[in-house]
Amino acid sequence: REYRLTAQRIRSDAEELGENTQHYIDRLLTTELHNHSRLLITGYAGSGKTWLLKSAAKDLAKTASNHVLILCYNELLALDLRQSIGDQNVQVFNFHGLCEYLLTQQRLSAEVPKQLIRAVHKDSHYYDGLNTAASLALDLNPELGQRFDAVVIDEAQDFDVDWLTLVGRLTKPQARWFVAMDPTQKWRTGDRVLSLDSTLLTGFHHVHMEHNLRNTSAIA
């Protein structure tokens, strides 16, 4: 008998896949994120890393006193995460956007630190020095630090190790850390870039997401 893919059948299959994926994510939340304060999540594109992180952030933000920081490398991903989560207890930035935010909180225009950056990293690119400038802003105003109860990082394979040092200054001593990375999608290289064997990840419980969950929906 001829088998036809109707729009209704496609929609039904997509909804079933979405439900199964959410069950899978919920199980990971229960068995992994709820039981570990520091979690390293790896997996290929489409394995559900971002979906899991979004679910974790929403779950953490259910407690009114919890303030959650979500970071990624890509500015467009940060915009998508900010729009899809939409919780006042969750702040979302790409890393360089976080640095510029800290500088504006220090009442410095994002343009002004260029002079400061050049003094620290002579002839360096503007974005290369943002981490240093933001660290100096924290030195000038320590009250900006230790404000977050949890930090969630996506695209960590493109983060410098020093960036996590800055992020650590923004978190409370007992803050929870959830870090996701896909080494096969790394496009930044060098000794400064975070890797699976970086000492900063020592003590993190490692979960590898090996199933391909991606369909026509944006569930990366």
Secondary structure as UniProt FT lines:
FT   HELIX           7..28
FT   HELIX           29..33
FT   TURN            34..35
FT   STRAND          38..43
FT   TURN            45..46
FT   HELIX           49..61
FT   TURN            64..65
FT   STRAND          68..72
FT   HELIX           75..85
FT   TURN            88..89
FT   STRAND          90..94
FT   HELIX           95..105
FT   TURN            106..107
FT   HELIX           113..120
FT   TURN            122..123
FT   HELIX           127..129
FT   HELIX           130..140
FT   HELIX           142..144
FT   STRAND          148..153
FT   HELIX           156..158
FT   HELIX           161..169
FT   STRAND          171..181
FT   HELIX           183..185
FT   TURN            191..192
FT   TURN            196..197
FT   HELIX           199..201
FT   TURN            202..203
FT   STRAND          205..209
//
